[in-house]
Amino acid sequence: MDGIAHEEGRMTGKARRLHRLFRLPGSRALVIPIDHVVSMGAVDGLDDLSAVVRCAAEGGATAVIGHRGGLGQAFDRLGMPLVERLALVLQLSGATNLSPEPTRHRLICSVDEAVRSGADAVSVQVNFGCRRETEMLGGLARVVRDAERVCLPVIVMAYVRDERGTIDLTPERVVHAARVAAELGADAIKVPFAGAETIDWMTRIVPAPVLVAGGGKDNHATFMAVCREALAAGARGLCVGRNVFQSSDPMAVLADLHAMLCGDEAGTRVTSAVGRCWKDA
């Protein structure tokens, strides 16, 4: 599998976990982040995390990202037959918009806790360009070191932001942030969409799979066009939250994304009671 290390001809524990995450054709991933409530508070579509996780599993997502409390409870409520379809990625860093430093993401969970939770990978956010950037890089280095010891993949959410949290999409800065994440040991990197040319440049010089973020809720056609451009430019997957769980028909959006990632956009759209489960609750 491209980008996954092996030792002495055998797939390592980390490689097995990465394969679980990037298991769609072409070693692609469809990841659903549901970690928004820590930073943003009450978020439309995330009142019932169990329902969101259920729909992600039924809709063909490969993984979900969340914090240990909400995500752990959701997995416990749903049971093994359903949740074993998804890779569990535990978010280890966080900050709230209530803070005077909302861009200062500190470690609030550990690799050891992730292992005890049965996580397949961990995630850390680094906001580049902020006053606390070096502190966040130090936290990332610690996570990479601890995760390497237990063969756990590390996903880095790499954003360039000002102190108020506004995202900077300057190509050189976005690529720089992604390259730093890879240099510090990221096994996969989530980045905002800064244009197809930027993603193409990034995927040529960054030695780790790139996941493109879905961003805020947008018109479905516009959102799908962005996803299509990102994948054509070399992204290995999509990390989509609000454009799924804030949709009036989340299951249909998941079906469209799954078809796109599998190279079959003519595939059947799936619309069902399951697909509307958290909108109807």
Secondary structure, DSSP 8 states (H G I E B T S, - for coil): -TT--EETTEE-HHHHHHHHHT-BTTTBEEEEE--HHHHHSS-TT-S-HHHHHHHHHHTT-SEEEE-HHHHHHHHHHH-HHHHTTSEEEEE-EE--TTSS-TT--EE-S-HHHHHHTT-SEEEEEEEETSTTHHHHHHHHHHHHHHHHHTT--EEEEEEEB-TT--B---HHHHHHHHHHHHHTT-SEEEE----HHHHHHHHHH-SS-EEEE--S---HHHHHHHHHHHHHTT--EEE-SHHHHTSSSHHHHHHHHHHHHTT-TTS-----TGGGHHHH-
